[in-house]
């Protein structure tokens, strides 16, 4: 009988890591999108508040 002493990661472990990375990436993209929308809204509000001065 031959012993199998292979080392490394199993397919299930690799899929788990890939799933975690995917979830974190989606969260990061969603957070970035929300932050950019807030930035654009604040820019519009700031421009509108200072409109008579900038003309």
C-alpha positions as CSV (number, residue, x, y, z in Angstrom):
1,X,0.0,0.0,0.0
2,X,1.4,3.4,-1.0
3,X,1.1,6.4,1.3
4,X,-0.2,9.6,-0.2
5,X,1.7,12.5,1.4
6,X,0.7,15.4,-0.8
7,X,0.6,18.8,0.7
8,X,-1.4,21.8,-0.5
9,X,-4.9,23.2,-0.5
10,X,-8.0,21.3,-1.2
11,X,-10.5,22.5,-3.8
12,X,-13.1,23.3,-1.1
13,X,-10.6,25.5,0.7
14,X,-9.7,27.4,-2.5
15,X,-13.4,27.9,-3.3
16,X,-14.0,29.2,0.2
17,X,-11.2,31.7,-0.1
18,X,-12.5,32.7,-3.5
19,X,-16.0,33.2,-2.1
20,X,-14.7,35.4,0.8
21,X,-12.7,37.5,-1.7
22,X,-15.8,37.9,-3.9
23,X,-17.9,39.1,-1.0
24,X,-15.3,41.6,0.2
25,X,-14.9,42.9,-3.3
26,X,-18.6,43.4,-3.8
27,X,-18.7,45.2,-0.5
28,X,-15.8,47.4,-1.4
29,X,-17.3,48.3,-4.8
30,X,-20.7,49.1,-3.2
31,X,-19.0,51.3,-0.6
32,X,-17.0,53.1,-3.2
33,X,-20.1,53.8,-5.3
34,X,-22.0,55.2,-2.3
35,X,-19.0,57.4,-1.4
36,X,-18.8,58.8,-4.9
37,X,-22.5,59.5,-5.1
38,X,-22.3,61.4,-1.8
39,X,-19.3,63.4,-3.1
40,X,-21.1,64.3,-6.3
41,X,-24.2,65.3,-4.3
42,X,-22.2,67.5,-2.0
43,X,-20.4,69.1,-5.0
44,X,-23.8,70.0,-6.5
45,X,-25.1,71.3,-3.2
46,X,-22.0,73.4,-2.7
47,X,-22.2,74.8,-6.2
48,X,-25.8,75.7,-5.8
49,X,-25.2,77.3,-2.4
50,X,-22.5,79.5,-3.9
51,X,-24.1,80.1,-7.3
52,X,-24.8,83.9,-7.0
53,X,-21.1,84.4,-6.0
54,X,-19.7,82.3,-8.8
55,X,-21.5,84.1,-11.7
